[in-house]
Amino acid sequence: VQLQASGGGLVQAGGSLRLSCAASGRTFNGYTMGWFRQAPGKERTFVASITWSGASTNYADSVKGRFTISGDNAKNTVYLQMNSLKPEDTAVYYCAARPGSSRYFNSYEYAYWGQGTQVTVSS
């Protein structure tokens, strides 16, 4: 399984970015895809997840109402639309995948990881 995250960058507070995670290496039916983030000196934390079918999504409280996770099965790609960005959203964002369609909020629950993409929000 290979996961390639992209779309990070520098944006002003209040702005938007869309991250993409291109998945390859197998079929992902029955998988859960997640986004995590890690700020300097802090632990990697859950941001959002989606089952491959798209039937179930979950969000961290800190991003609810601002971020939206979605998927395009035809392109084997998962997206994270980030709106109303805040300086505290600054982090390296990672996409992850694991078998199973359920709620997985911890990084240790995910078997596969992308390389990360930097998101910097200036005040």
C-alpha positions in Angstrom: 0.0 0.0 0.0 1.3 3.4 -0.9 -0.2 6.7 0.2 0.9 10.0 -1.3 -0.3 13.2 0.5 -0.2 16.6 -1.3 -1.7 20.0 -1.2 -0.1 21.6 1.8 1.2 25.1 1.8 1.2 28.5 3.4 -2.1 30.3 3.9 -3.3 33.2 5.9 -5.7 32.7 8.8 -9.3 32.4 7.5 -8.1 30.9 4.2 -8.6 27.4 2.8 -6.6 24.5 1.5 -7.5 21.1 0.1 -5.2 18.2 0.8 -5.2 15.1 -1.3 -4.2 11.5 -0.5 -3.6 9.2 -3.5 -3.8 5.6 -2.5 -2.4 2.7 -4.5 -1.2 -0.9 -4.2 -4.4 -2.7 -3.6 -8.2 -2.3 -3.5 -9.4 -0.3 -0.6 -12.9 -1.7 -0.2 -13.6 -2.2 3.5 -10.8 0.2 4.5 -10.9 3.3 6.7 -8.9 6.3 5.6 -7.7 8.9 8.1 -6.0 12.3 8.3 -3.7 13.1 11.3 -1.6 16.0 12.0 1.5 16.7 14.1 2.7 20.1 15.2 6.4 20.6 16.3 7.0 19.1 19.6 3.6 17.5 19.9 2.1 14.1 19.3 0.4 13.1 16.2 -3.4 13.6 16.6 -6.5 12.5 14.8 -8.2 15.0 12.4 -10.8 13.1 10.4 -11.6 9.7 8.9 -13.8 8.2 6.3 -14.8 4.7 5.4 -14.0 3.8 1.8 -17.6 3.5 1.0 -18.1 7.1 2.2 -20.9 6.0 4.5 -19.2 7.1 7.7 -17.1 10.1 8.6 -15.6 11.3 11.9 -13.9 14.5 12.9 -11.9 15.8 15.8 -13.9 18.4 17.8 -11.3 21.1 16.9 -12.0 20.8 13.2 -15.8 20.1 13.1 -17.6 22.6 11.0 -14.4 23.7 9.3 -12.9 20.6 7.7 -14.6 18.1 5.4 -13.2 14.7 4.5 -14.4 13.1 1.2 -13.3 10.4 -1.2 -13.3 9.7 -4.9 -13.2 5.9 -5.4 -12.7 6.2 -9.1 -9.4 8.1 -8.5 -8.5 6.2 -5.3 -8.1 9.5 -3.6 -9.2 11.0 -0.3 -9.5 14.7 0.3 -9.4 17.0 3.3 -11.0 20.3 2.6 -9.9 22.8 5.2 -11.7 26.1 5.6 -11.5 28.9 8.1 -8.0 27.9 8.9 -6.4 29.1 12.1 -2.7 29.4 13.2 -3.2 26.4 15.5 -4.0 24.2 12.5 -0.3 24.6 11.5 1.2 21.1 11.4 2.4 18.3 9.1 -0.6 16.5 7.9 -0.5 12.7 7.3 -2.9 10.4 5.6 -3.3 6.9 6.8 -5.2 3.7 6.0 -6.2 0.5 7.7 -8.5 -2.4 7.0 -11.9 -2.3 8.6 -14.8 0.1 8.4 -15.2 1.6 11.9 -14.2 4.5 14.1 -10.4 4.6 14.5 -9.1 7.7 16.3 -5.6 6.6 17.3 -2.5 6.6 15.2 -1.5 3.2 16.4 -4.7 1.8 14.8 -3.5 2.6 11.3 -1.2 0.3 9.4 -0.3 2.5 6.4 1.0 6.0 6.3 1.8 8.6 3.7 4.8 10.9 3.9 3.1 14.0 5.2 2.5 17.5 3.8 3.2 20.8 5.6 0.4 23.2 6.3 1.3 26.6 7.7 -1.3 29.1 8.7 -0.1 32.7 9.3 -1.9 35.1 11.6 
